[in-house]
Amino acid sequence: MWPLREKSLMRFGSDPLLISQLRRYSALGFGEAILVGNPGNAAVLESLAAKIENMQIRVVVQNEPKGMGDALLQAAPLLADRLETPIYITQVHDVVDDRLHLDMLSLFRANPQESFIAGYEMADYFPGGYLVIDADGRINGIVEKPGADNRPSNFVTIVAHIHNHSGRLMEAIRAEYARDVPGDDHYERAIDSLLKNQIFRVVPYSGHWSALKFPWHVLDVMEYFLSQIEGQIVAEDAFVAKTATLSGNVFVGAGAKIFPGAAVVGPAYIGAGTIVGNNALVRHSMVMDGCNVGFTTEVARSYVAEGCQMHACRVLDSVFAPNVNFSAGCTTANLRIDKGDVHSIVKGNKINTGRDKLGAIVGQDAFLSVDVMTMPGVKVGEKAQVGPGTHVLRDVQDNQRIYVKQVLGIVDGD
């Protein structure tokens, strides 16, 4: 997710994603949850979890990123006295419709002796794990990335799994770690071993699914939360000038100000205390709390985190972390000359983002000076500084400073 930070703490509204998801699970009837964090976020997770009422939430720590199987083993001691308890495994950063969770729970309640795995129906090939199923919907195996011509079904597994016996699951995971096989897919291999002796059934799903794996996926999750806005919701103490325009489904938070000539075109979210200046345009975007969308600025199809400053600039199909300064005249180019898919470099590998329009991903506290232009798919690290007039052609690392060297020419007689 570089240059972005903890994805479960990103806000897509007034609350971090973690809180939004926990509240959803509570509303669905869950009374207990175990969060698996890491040493860097465990304290934050505990403080946030305390805000959820009517749900017992405990946090365990996975000290090293050893895969999902190891993460689940950290929760095992909390289940030691309830080995026959069913367990629902999901990921906070997988955003789906409530329908999936309801279907999972309904089928399990009707058949508590069986286990269930969600299968996302996809007509086109997706490089993930495909379910091997029989005519009755029983899962007989999972094939990872089989290729478009070798798919055993149209169902791609997503992390919404109900195991009817947590003790057997943990035992199977421990057995996989005991084999000392390289890789971090111990959980997946444990499921494969359980399939041989237990009944697992597919729960078909074709609704919304956004998973935060790469930083540009923030825009997909944003789309989901924007789709939840219905009508025009304007806080009582927000200011909307008579000559400003709100169009479509729009949320305007407490203390926000929409100045004369500005337009907010839905679906759009304007956070608390944010200013949308004269003749500025925000469309199909989320601009979080305490931002300044200055005079004549355009923000289109973008996610802008809290505290960002923008003036007379163009933010297109981009993701800004908190406290980015995007100065006058700056533009995030979002379209390749050949109009093909935009690529981005992740850990040294060139990744196809699958998006034909993608601007910049900018990390927290970065400062981009006047007239900076970023090329499609470029990432700018935390606290990076980009000098005036610079065209950013490749990623800028955290704390890096780049600029165009200017030479002062002196003409005889001047």
WOBELFEN-V523719 format. One record per residue. N is the residue number from 1. PSI is psi as a letter, one per 30 degrees, with the letter a starting at -180 (NA if undefined). NEAR is the number of other ideal C-beta (glycine too) atoms within 10 Angstrom. D_CENTER is the distance of its C-alpha to the mean C-alpha in Angstrom with 1 decimal. Layout:
N/PSI/NEAR/D_CENTER, N/PSI/NEAR/D_CENTER
This chain:
1/g/17/8.9, 2/k/16/12.2, 3/g/22/13.1, 4/l/23/10.2, 5/a/16/10.8, 6/j/17/9.7, 7/e/20/6.0, 8/f/20/7.6, 9/f/15/9.6, 10/k/23/7.6, 11/k/20/9.6, 12/h/21/9.3, 13/a/18/13.0, 14/f/15/15.5, 15/l/14/13.7, 16/l/21/10.9, 17/e/21/8.4, 18/e/24/10.8, 19/e/19/13.7, 20/e/18/12.6, 21/e/20/12.2, 22/e/22/15.4, 23/e/15/17.3, 24/e/14/16.5, 25/e/20/17.8, 26/e/16/20.8, 27/f/12/21.6, 28/f/13/21.7, 29/g/9/24.3, 30/k/17/22.9, 31/f/9/25.1, 32/k/11/23.8, 33/k/18/20.7, 34/k/17/20.4, 35/k/20/17.4, 36/j/19/17.4, 37/a/21/16.6, 38/l/14/17.9, 39/f/10/20.8, 40/f/10/18.7, 41/f/18/16.6, 42/e/17/19.0, 43/e/12/20.9, 44/e/16/18.0, 45/e/23/16.9, 46/e/14/20.5, 47/e/10/21.0, 48/e/20/18.1, 49/f/19/19.1, 50/f/9/22.6, 51/f/13/21.5, 52/j/16/21.1, 53/l/7/24.6, 54/g/8/26.2, 55/k/15/24.0, 56/j/11/25.0, 57/k/19/22.1, 58/k/12/22.9, 59/k/20/21.0, 60/l/18/22.0, 61/k/16/21.4, 62/j/19/20.8, 63/e/10/22.6, 64/k/8/21.7, 65/i/10/18.9, 66/g/14/21.2, 67/l/19/19.0, 68/e/20/18.1, 69/e/22/21.9, 70/e/18/22.6, 71/e/19/19.9, 72/e/24/21.6, 73/f/20/24.9, 74/f/17/24.1, 75/f/19/23.9, 76/e/18/27.2, 77/f/10/29.6, 78/f/13/28.4, 79/g/17/29.3, 80/e/10/32.6, 81/g/7/34.8, 82/h/11/33.0, 83/f/14/32.8, 84/g/10/33.2, 85/k/13/30.3, 86/l/15/27.7, 87/k/19/24.1, 88/j/17/20.8, 89/k/18/18.1, 90/l/19/14.5, 91/k/16/11.1, 92/e/20/9.3, 93/g/20/5.8, 94/j/18/7.6, 95/j/22/8.1, 96/l/22/11.7, 97/l/14/14.8, 98/f/12/17.3, 99/e/12/19.7, 100/e/22/18.4, 101/e/22/18.8, 102/e/12/22.1, 103/e/18/23.4, 104/e/21/22.6, 105/e/17/24.5, 106/e/11/27.3, 107/e/17/28.1, 108/e/20/28.1, 109/e/8/30.4, 110/f/8/32.7, 111/i/13/32.8, 112/f/11/32.1, 113/f/9/33.9, 114/l/15/31.2, 115/l/24/27.6, 116/k/25/24.8, 117/k/25/21.9, 118/k/25/19.6, 119/j/25/20.2, 120/k/21/18.1, 121/k/13/20.7, 122/k/16/20.3, 123/e/7/23.3, 124/l/6/22.1, 125/k/16/21.7, 126/k/14/18.4, 127/i/10/18.6, 128/a/16/17.9, 129/k/20/20.2, 130/k/24/22.6, 131/k/24/24.6, 132/j/17/28.3, 133/l/21/29.8, 134/a/10/33.3, 135/f/5/34.7, 136/g/8/34.2, 137/g/17/30.5, 138/k/14/31.1, 139/k/24/28.8, 140/f/13/31.0, 141/l/15/28.5, 142/k/21/25.2, 143/k/16/25.5, 144/k/11/22.9, 145/i/12/22.4, 146/f/16/25.9, 147/l/10/26.0, 148/e/9/26.3, 149/f/6/29.9, 150/g/10/29.7, 151/k/18/27.2, 152/f/14/28.8, 153/a/16/27.0, 154/g/18/24.3, 155/j/25/22.2, 156/k/21/19.1, 157/k/21/18.3, 158/l/20/15.0, 159/i/15/14.7, 160/j/23/16.6, 161/k/20/20.0, 162/j/22/23.0, 163/k/25/25.6, 164/f/20/28.9, 165/j/17/30.3, 166/e/21/28.2, 167/e/16/31.2, 168/e/17/31.5, 169/e/26/27.9, 170/e/22/28.2, 171/e/15/31.6, 172/e/21/30.2, 173/e/25/27.5, 174/e/14/30.2, 175/e/13/32.4, 176/e/21/29.9, 177/e/16/29.6, 178/f/9/33.4, 179/f/8/33.7, 180/h/6/32.2, 181/k/10/30.6, 182/l/5/28.4, 183/l/9/24.7, 184/g/12/21.8, 185/h/17/22.0, 186/e/24/24.4, 187/e/22/22.5, 188/e/17/22.5, 189/e/19/26.2, 190/e/24/27.0, 191/e/26/25.9, 192/e/16/28.0, 193/e/14/31.0, 194/e/19/30.6, 195/f/18/30.7, 196/f/8/34.2, 197/f/8/35.6, 198/l/18/33.3, 199/j/16/32.3, 200/k/23/28.6, 201/k/20/27.9, 202/k/22/25.1, 203/j/22/23.4, 204/k/14/22.8, 205/k/22/19.7, 206/g/14/19.1, 207/a/12/16.9, 208/k/15/13.3, 209/j/19/10.8, 210/k/18/7.2, 211/k/17/5.9, 212/j/21/3.4, 213/e/12/6.8, 214/l/17/7.8, 215/e/23/7.2, 216/f/24/8.2, 217/f/20/5.4, 218/e/25/4.3, 219/e/24/7.6, 220/e/17/7.4, 221/e/22/5.5, 222/e/22/8.0, 223/e/18/10.6, 224/e/15/10.5, 225/e/20/11.1, 226/e/22/13.5, 227/f/11/15.3, 228/f/13/16.1, 229/k/18/18.2, 230/k/10/21.8, 231/a/10/24.6, 232/j/15/25.0, 233/j/13/24.3, 234/k/18/25.9, 235/k/14/26.5, 236/e/6/30.3, 237/g/10/30.4, 238/l/19/28.4, 239/k/14/30.5, 240/j/21/30.5, 241/l/14/33.4, 242/f/5/35.7, 243/g/11/35.2, 244/l/19/31.4, 245/k/14/29.7, 246/k/18/27.0, 247/k/12/26.4, 248/a/14/24.4, 249/j/18/21.9, 250/k/23/21.2, 251/k/26/20.4, 252/j/24/22.3, 253/l/22/21.9, 254/k/14/24.9, 255/g/17/27.0, 256/l/25/25.2, 257/k/18/27.7, 258/j/28/27.8, 259/l/19/30.9, 260/k/12/33.6, 261/f/17/32.7, 262/l/25/28.9, 263/k/17/26.9, 264/j/28/23.7, 265/k/17/22.9, 266/l/20/20.6, 267/k/20/18.2, 268/l/24/17.5, 269/k/29/16.7, 270/j/29/18.9, 271/l/24/18.4, 272/k/17/21.4, 273/g/18/23.9, 274/k/26/22.4, 275/k/19/25.1, 276/j/29/25.2, 277/l/20/28.4, 278/k/16/31.3, 279/g/17/30.7, 280/l/26/26.9, 281/k/19/24.6, 282/k/28/21.1, 283/k/17/19.9, 284/h/18/16.9, 285/l/28/14.8, 286/k/28/13.5, 287/j/29/15.7, 288/a/25/15.3, 289/k/19/18.3, 290/g/20/21.2, 291/l/27/20.6, 292/j/21/23.5, 293/j/30/23.3, 294/l/21/26.8, 295/k/16/29.7, 296/g/17/29.0, 297/k/24/25.4, 298/k/20/23.2, 299/j/29/19.4, 300/k/19/18.3, 301/h/19/15.1, 302/l/26/13.3, 303/k/30/11.0, 304/j/27/13.4, 305/l/25/12.9, 306/k/18/16.0, 307/g/21/19.3, 308/k/25/19.1, 309/k/16/22.4, 310/k/27/23.2, 311/k/19/26.7, 312/h/18/28.2, 313/l/25/25.3, 314/j/22/22.9, 315/j/30/19.1, 316/k/22/18.1, 317/h/25/14.9, 318/l/29/13.5, 319/j/28/11.0, 320/k/32/13.0, 321/l/26/12.5, 322/k/21/15.1, 323/h/19/18.8, 324/k/27/18.8, 325/j/20/22.3, 326/j/34/22.5, 327/l/19/26.3, 328/k/16/28.7, 329/f/16/28.8, 330/k/25/25.5, 331/k/17/23.7, 332/j/29/20.6, 333/k/23/22.1, 334/g/24/19.8, 335/k/15/22.3, 336/l/16/24.2, 337/e/7/28.0, 338/g/6/28.1, 339/g/8/25.2, 340/l/11/23.6, 341/k/15/20.1, 342/k/23/18.6, 343/l/17/18.2, 344/l/20/16.7, 345/k/13/18.0, 346/j/16/16.0, 347/h/6/18.4, 348/f/5/21.3, 349/k/8/20.4, 350/j/9/20.1, 351/k/14/17.1, 352/j/11/17.2, 353/f/19/14.0, 354/g/13/15.5, 355/k/19/15.5, 356/f/14/18.9, 357/j/18/17.8, 358/k/28/15.5, 359/b/29/16.6, 360/l/32/15.7, 361/j/28/13.0, 362/k/34/14.9, 363/l/26/14.8, 364/k/19/16.1, 365/g/18/19.8, 366/k/26/20.4, 367/j/19/23.4, 368/k/27/24.2, 369/l/18/27.8, 370/k/15/29.5, 371/g/17/29.5, 372/k/26/26.7, 373/k/19/25.2, 374/k/27/22.2, 375/l/16/22.3, 376/k/25/19.6, 377/g/26/16.7, 378/k/24/18.1, 379/k/24/16.2, 380/k/29/18.0, 381/l/20/17.9, 382/k/21/18.2, 383/g/16/21.6, 384/l/24/22.6, 385/k/18/25.5, 386/k/27/26.2, 387/l/17/29.8, 388/k/16/31.1, 389/g/14/31.5, 390/k/19/29.4, 391/j/13/27.8, 392/j/21/24.8, 393/f/10/25.0, 394/l/10/23.0, 395/k/19/20.5, 396/k/25/21.7, 397/l/14/21.3, 398/k/15/20.8, 399/g/13/23.9, 400/k/15/25.4, 401/k/11/27.8, 402/k/15/28.6, 403/l/13/31.1, 404/k/12/33.7, 405/k/5/37.1, 406/k/9/39.6, 407/k/4/43.3, 408/j/4/45.8, 409/k/6/48.6, 410/k/6/52.1, 411/k/5/54.6, 412/k/4/58.3, 413/f/4/59.8, 414/NA/5/56.5
